[in-house]
Structures are given as structure tokens and as C-alpha cells.
Amino acid sequence: MIFKIPQGEHCNAVSRNRVGKIDQRTAWTLLALVVLGGIAVYLWMPRLSLYPKVTHLEADKLMRQLYTACSSKDEQRLAAAHERFQKLIEADTISLAERKVFEKIFKTAQTGSWEKAATECLRFAQDQVYR
């Protein structure tokens, strides 16, 4: 004896089981694709740069000298770095954008925020590597 399920009830039973539900295998597959996609975007997309590109080797040396002064919290090294900065301005070897960044870092260090100034110097240097 074969039981016949009315057409309307059968369709409703199937649709009730599938609508709004994702099986576990599909959920894990989607999660893996999202994670892999995120990793791919992170690796292949260029990082946003906050600081301008250093245009001269002397500016790069100044950046390192300034980082050393800030990370060691040394007023004498900071003064020596500022003197070098003034010479670069007089020689017109750094761009206006670089000049603004260096001035900001010097002001931060001179107010006593050594850690913040060192962090800014480090980020400035990192932005040079990722270009």
C-alpha cells in the first residue's frame, strides 16, 4: 500500500526544513572563505601611509637620529637632531611635507611626550619601507 502525500503538504514540509537554515558544513565553508579572503586582502593591499616619502638620504638619517633621541629620552640627542634639521632646512634638502612631520615630532618630544614622539618616528620610518 502506497501512501500519497498531498502535493501542498509535501512542498511545505521541504520548504520548512530549508528556508532560513544553513547546514553546518555550509557555515564552516563560508567562514573559511571569509577568513581566507581577509588574509588575502591584508597581504596584497598596500598599507595606508600617514607620512610622506623621504626624498633625501640626510632626511632618512635625521629620522633615525630623532627616533634614537626620543626612545632614549635624551635632551642632548634631541638638540643635536634639531640642529641637523635646521641645517637640512637651510640647504633646502627636505620637502615641505617632511618638514611639517619633523616639526610635529620635535614639538611632541619637547613637550615631554617621549613615547608618543618615538612612536611617530617609528611609524614614519615604517611608512618608508612599505612604499
DALIN-V579361 format. One record per residue. RES is the residue in three letters. OMEGA is omega as a letter, one per 30 degrees, with the letter a starting at -180 (999 if undefined). BURIAL is I if it has 16 or more other C-alpha atoms within 10 Angstrom, else O. Layout:
BEGIN
<<RES | OMEGA | BURIAL> <RES | OMEGA | BURIAL>>
END
This chain:
BEGIN
<<MET | a | O> <ILE | l | O> <PHE | l | O> <LYS | l | O> <ILE | l | O> <PRO | a | O> <GLN | a | O> <GLY | a | O> <GLU | a | O> <HIS | l | O> <CYS | l | O> <ASN | a | O> <ALA | l | O> <VAL | a | O> <SER | l | O> <ARG | a | O> <ASN | a | O> <ARG | a | O> <VAL | l | O> <GLY | a | O> <LYS | l | O> <ILE | a | O> <ASP | a | O> <GLN | a | O> <ARG | l | O> <THR | l | O> <ALA | l | O> <TRP | l | O> <THR | l | O> <LEU | l | O> <LEU | l | O> <ALA | l | O> <LEU | l | O> <VAL | a | O> <VAL | l | O> <LEU | l | O> <GLY | l | O> <GLY | l | O> <ILE | l | O> <ALA | l | O> <VAL | a | O> <TYR | a | O> <LEU | a | O> <TRP | l | O> <MET | l | O> <PRO | l | O> <ARG | l | O> <LEU | a | O> <SER | l | O> <LEU | a | O> <TYR | a | I> <PRO | l | I> <LYS | l | I> <VAL | a | I> <THR | a | O> <HIS | a | O> <LEU | l | O> <GLU | l | O> <ALA | l | I> <ASP | l | I> <LYS | l | O> <LEU | l | I> <MET | l | I> <ARG | l | I> <GLN | l | I> <LEU | l | I> <TYR | l | I> <THR | l | I> <ALA | a | I> <CYS | a | I> <SER | l | I> <SER | l | O> <LYS | a | I> <ASP | a | O> <GLU | a | O> <GLN | l | O> <ARG | l | I> <LEU | l | I> <ALA | l | O> <ALA | l | O> <ALA | l | I> <HIS | l | I> <GLU | l | O> <ARG | l | I> <PHE | l | I> <GLN | l | O> <LYS | l | O> <LEU | l | I> <ILE | l | O> <GLU | a | O> <ALA | a | O> <ASP | a | O> <THR | l | I> <ILE | a | I> <SER | l | I> <LEU | l | O> <ALA | l | O> <GLU | a | I> <ARG | l | I> <LYS | a | O> <VAL | l | I> <PHE | l | I> <GLU | l | O> <LYS | a | O> <ILE | l | I> <PHE | l | I> <LYS | l | O> <THR | a | I> <ALA | a | I> <GLN | l | O> <THR | l | O> <GLY | l | O> <SER | a | O> <TRP | a | I> <GLU | l | I> <LYS | l | O> <ALA | l | I> <ALA | l | I> <THR | l | O> <GLU | l | I> <CYS | a | I> <LEU | l | I> <ARG | l | O> <PHE | l | I> <ALA | l | I> <GLN | l | O> <ASP | l | I> <GLN | a | O> <VAL | a | O> <TYR | l | O> <ARG | 999 | O>>
END
